[in-house]
Amino acid sequence: MRKLVRRLSSRHAVADDHLLRVGIEVHAQLRSSAKLFSGASASFTDATPPNARVGAFDMALPGTLPGAVNRRCVELAVHGALSLGCDVQPVSRWDRKHYSYGDLPLGFQVTQKDAPLALGGSVRLASKTVRLSRVQLEQDSGRSVLAPPSPTRVDLSRAGTGLVEVVSEPDIATPEEAGEFVRAVQRILCHAGACEGSMERGQLRADVNISVSVGARCSPRVEVKNLNSVRGVVQCVEAEERRLVRELASGERKRARGAETRWFHPGTGETGLLRRKEDGTDYRFLREPDLPALVLTHAYLEHLRGTVPEGPAAASRRLLEAGVRAGDVEVLLGEPGGVGFLDAMLAAPAPVPPRRAATFLCNEVLGALRAEGGNAPGLASRCGVAPEDAAEVLDLLVRGRVSAFTAKALLARLVARDARGASPAELIRQEGLGLLDDREELRGVVAAVLRDEAVRRDVRRYAEGTAKVRANPRIAPHDTTCCFFALPRSLSLLPHSL
């Protein structure tokens, strides 16, 4: 409630007679194992050493030329464009976008300006539909690492990674709609399998273009770069809305020199000037002379169209009708391949109910994956757990053949690819992980435990009700000898000699 009051108060501090117009560019890293033109590995994490995934073209070594375009990047970008309702163009072309940053060794970015990959499309929000202008392929830049007081360092592992850029029309009219738009695009691209979409890891970023008009006066367009959270997008639009309205009201904009590029500081909630632009664009675009046009045949486009998964809205409706919890639906839609993984679990020989399977997938399977590989989306499609194995583990748990602890241990083994091809049932037999349900065998286990005089004394006190007894902390939690503490007070399985 306190956050809501702060937000309402900041919104009300802005003049009511103004019009806010916002357009957003969403940049998403494509889920390809190789970069767009160099062929170097695009598989890197925060733990990857700096500059460990760099090709000669990514470093702009003299004489290097771009290689053939990465086919997988094209496929993923087309899937994303089709999921957004865009019209994919049979012919698109490459352009050079020039700007000088320390993490861009080429001095330009290979992108698509005049002939992008796709045109049109739209994103449905709660209160309106936001039109899309284009979807284009381009290269990512490197990363500047700031670690004061040390000098800024440059890591080029990300340079050359394939990006898909989704550009909206300026149809967004409130900060909340801006955040909702970014979240919607993120979910659509992730569900289509085009990207992993983690904003925290820099896999999806947003540039926001903002202008404000008060009466007949209109501010120049301001661009705020590289926002890496939905909350940051909302706060940035709120801050710029206040600033631009204040400048228009005071006449300060008359002294400004046109459009600006700014940066957003999430700690202060304010923006700062990066540079001014001489006109709308100062990137000196020119056609890329070293790359031919990207031509997609009709047959190839139809093939890709047939492999696009159902849209998030249709998948959400289907899962909710099957009884899956709304929270689990949101998790699965935001996880690349998540809905497909659940569908494969439900199609497995082991019969599992949809609601239980979705909860097990979201809580246990994805939990095991993140424990093994970090808290990043997209792990379901790269893990060592087959949907059939996950369904088998859940079936064993539902039928009481394994405990919840054993189910977690099995998933951890499968995620770590430590099972050596064995199925969950085979692992249970090999390592004796099944629950002990044979009455005579259980009597033998209890008798073996009770050979310890200290244990016998504690059991007698427990049976008499004179003391609370805890399990021996020296016994491992998964040890079957702990099972006698779960017996009823009558202790019918215990020897009468006690």
N, C-alpha and C positions, 0 to 999 in steps of 0.2 A: 504493500500500500504506500509506503514511504517513497519508493521509486516511482510509483505512478503519480503521486502528488508532485514530485520534482519534475517529472516529464510534462505534466499538465501546466505547471507554473511556467516552465521554460517556453512552452508553446504559446501560452497566453501573453508572454512578454513580447511577442512579435505582433506587428500591426495586423489588423484583421482585413485590411483592404488591399492585400497584395496577392499575387499569383505565383506559386512556386512550380517550376518545371524541372524535372529530373530525368536524365537518361543515364543508363548504367551499362558499362562494358564488363562482362564477366570473363575472366581468363582461367581456363581449367587445363591442367596438365593431363595429357592423354595417357591411358593405361597401356603403354607400349614398353617392351623391354629394351628397345633401341631408340636412339634419337632420330630427329626428323630427316636430317640429311647426311650426318657423318657416320652413322652406323655404330657409334660408341654406345656403351651400355647406359641405359636410362634408369637402371635399378640402383637407387641410392637412398640412404636414410640419414637421420641426424648423426648416426654413429659412423658413417662413411668418412674416411679421412679426406681432407680438402683436396680438390683437384685430382681425385682418384678415378673419375669417370669422364675423361676428356679426350676428344679426338683432335686430329691436326686442324681440321676445319673449324672446330669449336674455339680453338685458340687463335685462329686467324694467322696461322703460320704463312709466310710468304709463298705464293705459288699454289696454295691449296684451293680446291674447287669443291662445291657441294656435290655429293653423290646422288644417286637416284632417290626419289622421295620414298619414305618408309610407307609401304603398302598398308601395314597395320594401322598406322596413324590415320591414313585416309579412311579406312573402314570405320574406325571408331568415331571420327568426326562426322561422317555421313550418318551413322547411327544416331548420334546426338542431334544432328540437324533434323532428321526425320522425326525423332521423338518430340521435337519442338514445333512440328508442323511446318517446317520450311520447305521451300522449293529448291531442291538440289540442282545445281547447274551442271550440264554435261561438260562444259569447258570453263575452267577457272585459271587465273594467271597469277604469277608471283611478282611482287614489287619489293623495292628496298626502301625502308623507312629509316632515315638518317638521324641519329642523335648521338651525343658524346657522353657516355658514362664509363666509369672505370670498369664495370662488370660487363661491358659489351665490347670485346676486343675487336670485332669486325668494324665497329663504327656505324653499323646499320643493322637493322632487324629484317629478316626475310619474312614478309607478310603478304596479305592480299588486300589491295585497296580498290582498284577499278573493276576487277572481275572476281568477286569472292566465291567461295565454295557453294553457298546457299543464300537465298534471299527470302524475305518475308518470315512468316511464322508468328506465333503469339504465345503468351504465358498467361494462364488464367489465375487471377487472384481472387480473394474473397469478395471484393466489391467491384472489380472491373477486370477487363482483359487488356494486358499491355502488349502492344504490337512490337514485333522485332524487325529491325532493319536488315540485319545480315548475320551470317555465321561464317567465320573464316579460319583458315589454318595459318599458323605462324610459329616462329621459333621463340623459345624462352631465352631470357638473358641469364647471366651468372648471378651470383649473390655477393653483396658487400657485407662483410662481417665487422660489426662495430664492437670493439672491446677496449674502451678508454682505460688507462691513458695510452695504450698501445695504438699504433697507427691502424687505419682501416685496412683490412685484408680482403682479398678477392678470392672467392671459391667458384671455379668454373664447372663444377660437376653438373650443375643444372643447365648450363649454357647449351643451347641447341636442342633441348627437349621439346617435343611437339606440344603445341598449345591449340586448343580450340577457343575462339573468342566469340562470345554471344553479345551482340550489340542491340540495345533496345531503342525504340523511339522515345522522345521525351514525354511519355504519357503518365509518368509517376508524379503525384501531386502532394504526397506527405512523406515524412521520414519513415513512418510505419510501413507504408506501401513499398518503399525502397528496400527495407529489410525483408519484407515478405517476398519481393521479387527475387532477391538473391537466394533466399532459402528455396524457393520453388524451382529455380534453374538448377541449383545444386542437386535437388532431389531427382529431377528429370534426367540429368546427365548421369548421375550415379546409377539410377535404375536402368538406364539404357546400357550401362557397362562402359560408357565412354571415359569416365574418370573415377578416381577414388574420392575426390572432393573434400579433403581435409584442409580447412582454412588455417588451422593451427600450424600445419606443416608446410604451408605455402603452396599446396596443390591446387587451391582455388583462391583467386584474388579478384577484387572488384575495383574498377575505376568509376568514379561518380562525376557526372557533368551536371552542374547546377546553374540555374539562372532565376532571377526574381524580377517581377514587374510590379510597380506601384503606380496605379493610374496609367498615364502615358509614358512614364519613365521605365526603362528596362535596363537591367544590369548586363554587362558582358558575361559570356559563359565562363564559368570557373570549373576546372578539372582537378579533382583530388585523387591522387594515385595510390594504388597498392594497399587497399583496405583488406585486412585479413580476418575479419569476423563480422557476423551479421549485426551484432550490437555496435561495432565500430561504424558500420554503414549508417545505422540509424542516428547515432550521435553526431557523425560527421555532417549529415544533411541538416540536422537541427542547428548545429553550430554555424554552418554557412548560411542557412536561412536567416538567422538572427543578424549575422554580420552584414550580409548584403542589403537587408532591409534598413539597417541602421545607416549604412553608407549612402544608400539612395536618399534616405530622409535628410541626411546632413549635407548632401551635395558633394561628398568626398569622392564619389565615383567620377565626377567631372575631371578630376585631376589624374585619374588612373590612365594607364596606357593600354587599354584593351584587355583581351583574355589573359588568364593566368593559369599556371599549374601550381597546385599547392599540395602540402602533405598534412596528414592528420596525426595529432599526438593524443593517443587514447588516455594518457594520464591526466592531462589538463582538459581534454574535451574541446580543444581549439585547433585551428589550422594555421599553418605558416606558409609563407611564400617560398616556392622553389625557383620559379623563373617566370618572366612575362613572355608572351608570344607576340610576334610582330603582326600576325594576322591569325585567322582561324587555325591554320596549320603551318608549322615552320619546319617540317620534317624533310623537305626536298625529296618527295617521292619520285622514284623513277623505276621503269620496268627492269626486273632482274634479268641481266643478259646471259647468265650462266645456267638458267633453268628453263626448260621448255614448258609449254602450257600443260596443265593437269587435265587430261581427257578421260571422262568416265563414259563408257558405252552404255547404251540402253539396257542390254542384257545384264551387265554388271550392276547397274543401279537397281534393276528389278530383283536380282539375287540378294543385294544388301537389304532391300525393302522387306523381303520375306524373312530376314533373320532378325529384324528389330523386335524386341520384346513388347508385350502389351504395355500400354501407358500406365503411369502411376495411379491415375484415377480408377481405371478399370481393375487393376490389380488390387487396389485398396477395397473397392466394392466387393470383389470376389472373396477376399480373405475375411472381411467382416461378416459376410453372409455365411461363411463356413464356421463362424464362431471364434475366430482369432481375436484376441484383445486389441483394442485400438492402439495402445502403446507399443505392442509388438509389431503391428502393421507399420507404424512410423519407423521403427528401427530397421525392419527388413527393406522398406522402400529406400532408405538412405544407405543401405549396404549393397555395393555392386555385386550382383549375383545372388542377393539374399532371398528374393522371392523364388528364383529358380532352384536354389538349394532346398528350400522348404518343399516345393513341388516334387523334387526328386525324392525327398524323405517320405512324402506321402505316397509316392508310387512304388516304394521299396516293398519287398516281400513281407517284411515285418509290419503288421498292422498298427499304426499309431494314429490317434485322433488329432485333427488339425490344431486345435487349441493347445493341447499338451505339447505337440511337436514344435509349434512356433515359440512357446515359452522356453522349451528346452534349448532350441537353437539360439535364441537371443541371450539367455542367461548363461547356459553351460558351454555350448560350443563356441560362441563368440568370446565368452569369458576366457576359455582355455586358449583361444587363438591370440587374444590380446596379451595374455600373460606370457605367451611365448614370443610374440613378435612386436610388442608395443601397442599402444592405444591408437590404432589407425584403421579407418574404414577400408573395405576392399579385401580383407583377409580371407573371407569365405571362399573366394574363387581361387586362392593361391595355396590353401592349406593342404595338409596331408590327410584330412578327414574326408572320406567319401560320404555322400548323403546316405548311402545304404548302410555304412558303418554307424553313422550317427543314429539312424532309425533303429538299428539293431541294439545299440547301447540303451536307447530309450525304452525299447520293448523289454529288454532284460530288467530294467529298473521297474517298469510298470508291473511286470509279472513277479516281482520280488526275488528274482534270481541273483541280483547284485544290490548292494547298498548304494546310497547316494555318494558316499565317499569313494567306493570302488568305481562308480560311473565316472566321477571326475578324474580318477587316476587313469582309467582307460582312455578318456579323451586326451589327457595330457600326453600319453604314450603315442597316440595316433597323430596328434598335432606335431610332435617332435620327430615324426617319421621313425620312431624307434620300435615299431611293431614288426618290421621286417616282413611285411606282406601278410601277417596273420590277421584273421578276423577277430572281432571282439570276443566271440565265443571260444575261439582257439586260445586267445590270451588267457582267458579265465581258466580253461582246463590246464594249460601249461604251468600257470603260476599259482593255481589253487586260490583264486580270488572270489569264488562263488560263496554265497551264504550257506552256512551250515544248517540244514533243515532235517537231517536224519536224527531221530530221537535217540537211538542207541549210540550213534557216533558222538552225539552231544553229551550223553552220559559219560562217555570215556574222556572227553575233553574236560568236563567238570571235575571228574575224579582226579585227573592229572593235576589240575590246578590246586585242588584241595590237599594235595600232599604237603603243601607248604603250611606249617603250623600257624604262622601269622595270618594267613588267609583264612584258615579254619576258624580262628578266634574272631576275626572280623565278621565272618558270615554268621556265627552263632549270635554275636551281639546284634547284628542286623535283624536276624530272625526273631529275636526276643523283643525287638523294638527299642532297645536301650541306647542305640547310637546310629548316626548316619554314617554310611560307609561309602568312600569314594574309590573309584577304580585305581589300581596301582599305577602311579605315573611312570613307572619304569617299563610298563607294558605298552608297546606301540599301539596307536589308536586302531590300526587295521587288524590287530592280532585277534584271531578267533577265540582266544582264551578269555577275552573280556566279556564274552556273551552272557555269562552266568549272572552278571549284575542287572541284566534286563529281565530276569525271571520274576514272576510274582512272589509275594512274601511267603506263600506256602512252600516255595522251594521244593516242589514235588520231585525234581530230578536229582536232588542232592542225596547222598547216601544217608541212611537212617542212623549211622553211627555217630553223626554229629551230636 
